[in-house]
């Protein structure tokens, strides 16, 4: 879908708070590049190709700045600045006049949006199939941004100026005249309570179906504190008629904007620091033989570090050290003692809450275990990845990153995965352990498409039982991603790392979440980690009780990652997706985790009555007949992840 998006960027404001008579707000430079050009470059990294810019004040400067770097952009003039809603209507009108088809990504020219945000927004938009999806951020990130409020199933945005005006009126007016205030639909809200309770603010990156957007823009008015047509008002209008989905972005640097010189300096500092704060310089790494000498000598610093990971049991420490030395020996034998290398590790994990919870937005409680995957890796000057394993059952393997990209669209990660060539690459190495290393490498190359990543020579060892439900495969993804990030000096936040690993593992064919990868990245000795998803967040860490032990027993059943097992897993995910579509017709929810009496303010029996209406089983043919035609494109995408299964037990899956 991303290639069909029309990106409308509003650049018509005067930017008076920037205090410059010579430079338009969006033309201020950020690390040597105009803010608007940096923004468009990020949208292009996400795969967007069609741009309309609404210009006004200093339009010649904006046209010249953007046109020199992005000549395909279309410019349309806003003669009179009457607010963001008026500017959006002009942009949509230009799009319609040019007969440009497809959804509308609408945002402001002073925003720097990371490509991952666009991908999240598109995924949410396709998955939820509502009138619009838009991004929100925690209130503390932007204290003056519009408040996102949901009341009686209607989502709306209320500007701070209007809330303050209502507060003032309420303070000055006798209680006998409570006719003014903040309204959502027909319901009046107390502005003081609203301000106290609100969790998210609008971060102004919207994705609309074109028809609901056009209809909503036509009925905007300027009856507000600033006497302007607010673009934000379309959210309530569309929410009432078609439904709205919000996409929380909790990483502070995922969407950055500026309204004054101080905020611009913060963004400049971010990009300057991003250049400085590299994980480390590969030139400063130890040679493999030096690593071996370190683990032979075991200085106090190394011993203390190992104890912080593995505990103080002497026998177990000795066994771990021996395993690390064995993979160092393998690396030296294959790649040489002089190579400068890093060592990465990823532990196995147990999920105390079970399966299929993270990708439904629910909380999971996870712990790491004392089995792990360890890699010794050195950077190459080409893009090849050469791999050996201490386990003789895993044959050496080598591949080229660029060979996996030739002739395949690289605009969108899911599009890349669904291409015929990628599917054939995976089939040729079906079941190979190397696919999990490819998953990490290729997902990082996609995320950093502007760089050609260096390959690596890597030796691997591990003792996480295979096919035991302890995520030996995800540990391979995480350890390989750690190595690639370090050896290529990539600046990746911890939360981004978790998302990239989770999405990377889709390469092998599954469509799971990122709980396993998060458990490995955030695990601490002796701690149970509680996590939530959409957005990803560490809820709390709890010390495991000293008087208890958790026993992990071998059931004798194999958690196979064969093609058929992946097919079954994706089929189960499809059941969740289809059931959620049905529930969204009755309830204002984004994820299944939202379906609670407390969240919806309804009796429990109302939920069970709706669950009872969900069919027990539907065949593939029945599904297309059962769902309205408007959902068929979404259903077709859901069905594309698996094959050869005749029925879908929707009710049982949703109840689980």
Buried (B, 14 or more C-beta within 10 A) or exposed (E): BBEEBBBBBBBBBEBEBBEBEEBBBBBBBBBEEBBBBBBBBBBBBBBBBBBBBBBBBBBEBBBEBBEEBBEEBBBBEBEEBBBBBBBBBBBBBBBEEEEBEBBBBBBBBBBBBBBBBBBBBBBBBBBBBBBBBBBBBBBEBBEEBBBBBBBEBBBBBBBBEBBEBBBEBBEEEEEEEEEBBBBBEEEBBBBBEBBEEBEBBBBBBBBBBBEBBBBBBEEBEBEBBEEBBBBBBBBBBBBBEBBBBBBBBBBBBBBBBBBEEEBBEEBBEBBEEEEEEEBEEBEEBBBBBEBBEBBEEEEEEEEEEBEEBBEEEEEEBEEBBEBBBBBBBBBBEBBBBEBBBBBBBBBBBBBEBEBBBBBBBBBBBBBBBBBBBBBBBBBBEEBBBBBBBBEEEBEEBEBEBBEBBEEBBBBBBBBBBBBEBBEEBBEEBEEBBBBBBBBBBBBBBBBBBEEBBBBBBBBBBBBBBBBBBBBBBBBBBBBBBBBBBBBBBBBBEEBBBBBBBBBBBBBBBBBBBBBBBBBBBBBEBEBBBBBBBBBBBEEEEEEEEEEEEEEBEEEEEEBEBEBEBBBEBBBBBBBBBBBBBBBBEBBBBBBBBBBEEEEBEBEEEEBEEBBEEBBEEBEEEEBBEBBEEEBEEBBEBBBEBBEEBEBBBBBEBBEB
